[in-house]
Amino acid sequence: MSFVATGSGQGSYQRRAIDAGVTEPMVRDVVAVFYDKVKRDPALGPVFDAIIGDEWDAHLAKIASFWLFVTGLGKAYRTRDFMPAHVRHAAIRAELLPQWLRLFRETVNDLCPREAAKVLIEIAEGMAESIRISLDRRGG
C-alpha cells in the first residue's frame, strides 16, 4: 500500500490543509528549512547525502512538488514514484523515521500556524507509517 498512490486520506488532507491555511510559500519554506536540518543531522544527513549526492536542488523541487500535491496546492507530482524512491535504497531504514519525524514536527511547529502545522504533521506521520510498512516488507 502506498500513502500517495492509494490516496489514503488524501482528499481529506487536501481539504484540511487548505482550510488550515497551508499555502505554497509555506510548503516551500518548510521543505527548505526541514531539509537543511536533515543535511546537518548526524543520522539522517549521511543517508540523504549518499543517495542524493549533488542533486539537492532537484530533490528539493521534487519534495516540494510532493507536498504541494498532498496538500491540494499542486498537481505535478508523479505518485507512482513515491514508494519506490524510498524502498530501493538499503540505507533508508525504518529506525530513521522517528528522527525524520522529530525534525519535521520541529520545523512545522516553528514555521507554521498551529492548524497548518497539525495537518502537515498528520500527513508526515501517515507517510512515515506507509514507508515503515514498505521497508518492513522489503526487509522480510
N, C-alpha and C positions, 0 to 999 in steps of 0.2 A: 504494500500500500504506500502510495506517495502522498505526502501532505499537499502538494500543489496539484498533481495530475488528477487526483480523485476529487479535488475541490472540497475536501473535508472542512466544513465550516467556512469555506472561502467567501461565499456570498454574504454570510453573516459578518465576517471580519471586514469586508469591504464597506458594508453599510455602517458598521460600528466605527470604523476608522474615520470615515467621512463625517459622521455625526459627532465624533470626538474632536474634530478639528485638525486631523492629520493633513498636512499639506506636502506638496512636492519638495519645497525648500527644506522643510523639517526632515523629511526622509533622507534627503541628500546630506544634510548636516549630520544626522545620526550615523549614517553609513561612514562618512569621512572620519568622524571623531571615534567611533567604535573601532574601525579597522586600524586607526592609528594606535589605539590601546592594544589591539591584538598583536600588531607588529612588535610592540615593546614587551609583551607578556613573555616571561621565561618559558612557559609550557607551550603556548599557542604560537608564538612568533616563529620558532624554528620550523614547525609543521607547515604553516602557511608559506613561509619563505621557500621551503623545499619544493612545494607544489607550484606556487605562483611565480617564483623567481623574479624576473624583471618586468613582469606583466601586471603590476599592481593597478595601473590606471585602467586597463581593460577589465580586470577583476572587479574593481570598484564600480565601474559602469554597469557591469552585469549584475552585481549585487543590488545596486540602486534600482535597476530595472525590475529585479525580482520583488523588492519591497514596494515599488510603485504598483506592480501588478497585484500583489496580495492585498494591498490597501485600496484597490479600485481607482488608483490615480494614473495608471498606465496600462498599456496592453502589449508592450513589445517583448516581454519575457517569453521564451520558449519553454513551456512547462515540462516537456519531456526530458530536459537537461538537468532538472533539479536533483533527483536522487542519484543518477549515475555519477554526477560530479562529486558526490560525497563518498560513495561506497567504493569507487575504483582505486582510491589511494589508501594503501595499507597504513600510512601514517595517521590517517584520521581514525581515531578510536573513541569509543563511547565514553571512556573515562575523562575525555577532554571537554565533553559537553557541559558539565556543571560550571567550569571556569568560563567557557564561552558565554553561557547564560548570565553568570555573575557580572561580567564586563558589559554585556548588553543591557541588563537591568540598570546598572550604574549609569550608563550613558544616557538611556532614555529618561531616567528619573532626573538627571541633571539638565537635559536639554528640552524636554517636552512638558507641556501642561499635563496635569495629573491624569485626566481621562485619555488623552492621546497616548501617554506612556503605558497606561494599563492595557490598552488594546494592542499596542506594539509588543509588549511583553507576552501577552497571551498568544500572539502569532508566533513569536520566537519559541515559546515553550512547546507549542504544537509542532513546530518544525523540528525542534530538537528531539522530541519524542519519536517522530517519524524517522529521523536519521538514526536514532539509537536502535529502533526496531530493525531497520535495514542493516545496520552494522552488526547487530547480534546475529542476524541471519547469515550475513557474509562470513562471520567467524565460525558458524556452526555448520 
